[in-house]
Amino acid sequence: MDVAIIGDTHIPDRATGIPDWVRERVEAADHTIHTGDFETPAAVDEVRSLAGEGFTGVRGNVDPERVDLPAVATVELDGVEFVVTHGTGDRIGYEDRVVAAVRECATDADTAVGVAGHTHECTDEVHDGVRLLNPGSATGAAPATETTMLTATVRDGDLDVTHHRIGGR
């Protein structure tokens, strides 16, 4: 199963739209995860439309309540459980907050993967024993310095992640 992982699109306040190369990867994926900060219900609808039936998204700190998404969502894809949250709050303690969400919401926190945005920094790291993925900003929205996303291949519980980036806004 191919998964597109995007976030922090910030449309329309910080970006005018999702770049074609990101759109193409989302359309080609079997499932898309968005880590929040869409900004409007229309932006959510656009990502849902690109993603088709396979979509998991959460509300970010700039999303109004009318963006009808949960603060945390879990999805199991071909043997890998993803816990998705935005990661809202101060940069200090960010990883601890995401790990706490994984431990609170996952069926098995020892094998689940945390997916969060908020920092606009594309990362794939292990923190306190939990793998954390952050796709950065799929539109290069400030404070990002480049446009980034992740794709993942999930097969029978194995996860292989690829970073995609286009430099400079």
C-alpha positions as CSV (number, residue, x, y, z in Angstrom):
1,M,0.0,0.0,0.0
2,D,1.3,3.4,-0.9
3,V,0.7,6.3,1.5
4,A,1.1,10.1,0.9
5,I,1.8,12.0,4.1
6,I,1.3,15.8,3.9
7,G,0.5,18.7,6.2
8,D,0.6,22.4,7.0
9,T,-0.8,23.4,3.6
10,H,-2.1,26.7,5.0
11,I,-4.4,27.6,2.1
12,P,-5.3,30.4,1.5
13,D,-3.4,32.5,4.1
14,R,0.2,31.4,3.4
15,A,-0.1,29.5,0.1
16,T,-2.3,29.7,-3.0
17,G,-2.5,26.0,-3.7
18,I,-1.0,22.6,-3.5
19,P,1.9,22.1,-6.0
20,D,1.3,19.8,-8.9
21,W,4.1,17.4,-7.9
22,V,2.4,17.0,-4.4
23,R,-1.1,16.6,-6.0
24,E,0.2,13.9,-8.3
25,R,1.7,11.9,-5.4
26,V,-1.6,12.2,-3.4
27,E,-3.7,11.1,-6.3
28,A,-1.4,8.1,-6.9
29,A,-1.5,7.0,-3.3
30,D,-3.8,4.4,-1.9
31,H,-4.2,6.5,1.3
32,T,-3.4,10.0,2.3
33,I,-2.6,11.3,5.8
34,H,-2.8,15.1,6.4
35,T,-1.5,16.5,9.7
36,G,-3.7,19.6,9.8
37,D,-3.5,23.3,9.3
38,F,-5.6,23.3,6.2
39,E,-7.2,26.7,7.2
40,T,-10.6,26.2,5.5
41,P,-13.2,23.5,4.9
42,A,-12.6,24.1,1.2
43,A,-9.0,23.1,1.6
44,V,-10.0,19.9,3.4
45,D,-12.4,19.1,0.6
46,E,-9.7,19.6,-2.0
47,V,-7.3,17.2,-0.2
48,R,-10.2,14.7,0.3
49,S,-11.0,15.0,-3.4
50,L,-7.4,14.3,-4.4
51,A,-7.1,11.4,-1.9
52,G,-10.3,9.6,-2.9
53,E,-11.6,7.1,-0.4
54,G,-8.4,6.7,1.5
55,F,-8.1,9.8,3.7
56,T,-7.2,10.4,7.3
57,G,-6.9,14.0,8.5
58,V,-6.7,16.0,11.8
59,R,-7.4,19.6,12.7
60,G,-4.4,21.8,13.2
61,N,-4.0,24.9,15.5
62,V,-5.0,27.4,12.8
63,D,-8.0,25.4,11.6
64,P,-11.4,26.8,12.7
65,E,-13.9,24.6,14.4
66,R,-15.9,24.4,11.1
67,V,-13.0,22.2,9.9
68,D,-14.8,19.1,11.0
69,L,-11.9,16.8,11.8
70,P,-10.6,15.3,15.1
71,A,-7.6,16.5,17.0
72,V,-6.2,12.9,16.9
73,A,-7.0,10.0,14.5
74,T,-5.7,6.5,14.2
75,V,-5.6,4.4,11.1
76,E,-4.3,0.9,10.5
77,L,-2.8,0.4,7.0
78,D,-1.5,-3.1,6.1
79,G,-0.3,-3.9,9.5
80,V,1.0,-0.5,10.6
81,E,-1.0,1.7,13.0
82,F,-0.5,5.4,12.5
83,V,-1.5,7.9,15.2
84,V,-2.0,11.3,13.6
85,T,-2.1,14.6,15.5
86,H,-1.0,18.1,14.6
87,G,1.5,18.5,17.5
88,T,0.1,21.9,18.5
89,G,2.1,23.9,21.0
90,D,5.5,25.3,21.7
91,R,8.5,23.8,19.8
92,I,10.0,22.8,23.2
93,G,8.3,19.5,24.1
94,Y,6.8,18.9,20.7
95,E,8.2,15.3,20.3
96,D,7.1,14.5,23.9
97,R,3.5,15.6,23.1
98,V,3.4,13.5,19.9
99,V,4.8,10.4,21.7
100,A,2.2,11.0,24.5
101,A,-0.6,11.0,21.9
102,V,0.8,7.7,20.4
103,R,0.9,6.1,23.9
104,E,-2.6,7.3,24.7
105,C,-4.3,6.4,21.4
106,A,-2.5,3.5,19.8
107,T,-3.6,-0.1,20.2
108,D,0.1,-1.0,20.6
109,A,2.3,2.0,21.3
110,D,5.4,-0.1,21.0
111,T,4.8,-0.6,17.3
112,A,2.6,2.4,16.3
113,V,4.0,5.3,14.3
114,G,3.3,8.9,15.3
115,V,2.5,11.3,12.5
116,A,2.4,15.1,13.2
117,G,3.0,18.4,11.6
118,H,3.1,21.9,13.1
119,T,6.8,22.6,12.9
120,H,7.0,22.7,9.1
121,E,10.2,20.6,9.3
122,C,10.3,17.3,7.4
123,T,11.6,14.6,9.7
124,D,11.7,10.8,10.3
125,E,13.1,10.0,13.7
126,V,12.7,7.9,16.8
127,H,11.9,9.7,20.1
128,D,11.6,7.9,23.4
129,G,11.2,4.6,21.5
130,V,8.5,5.8,19.1
131,R,9.0,6.5,15.4
132,L,7.8,10.0,14.5
133,L,7.1,11.3,11.0
134,N,6.6,14.9,10.1
135,P,5.9,15.7,6.5
136,G,6.8,19.4,6.8
137,S,4.8,21.8,4.6
138,A,3.3,20.5,1.3
139,T,3.1,24.1,0.1
140,G,6.3,25.4,1.5
141,A,4.3,27.7,3.8
142,A,6.3,29.9,6.2
143,P,8.3,29.2,8.3
144,A,9.2,26.3,6.0
145,T,12.2,27.0,3.6
146,E,11.2,24.3,1.1
147,T,8.1,22.3,0.0
148,T,8.1,18.8,1.5
149,M,6.1,15.7,1.9
150,L,6.6,12.0,2.7
151,T,5.5,8.9,0.9
152,A,5.5,5.5,2.6
153,T,5.2,2.0,1.3
154,V,3.4,-0.3,3.9
155,R,3.5,-4.0,3.3
156,D,2.6,-6.6,5.9
157,G,3.6,-4.4,8.9
158,D,6.8,-3.1,7.3
159,L,7.2,0.6,6.7
160,D,9.5,2.3,4.2
161,V,9.5,6.1,4.1
162,T,10.8,8.4,1.4
163,H,11.3,12.2,1.8
164,H,10.3,14.5,-1.1
165,R,11.4,18.1,-1.2
166,I,11.7,21.0,-3.6
167,G,13.9,23.8,-2.2
168,G,13.1,27.4,-1.6
169,R,9.7,29.1,-1.8
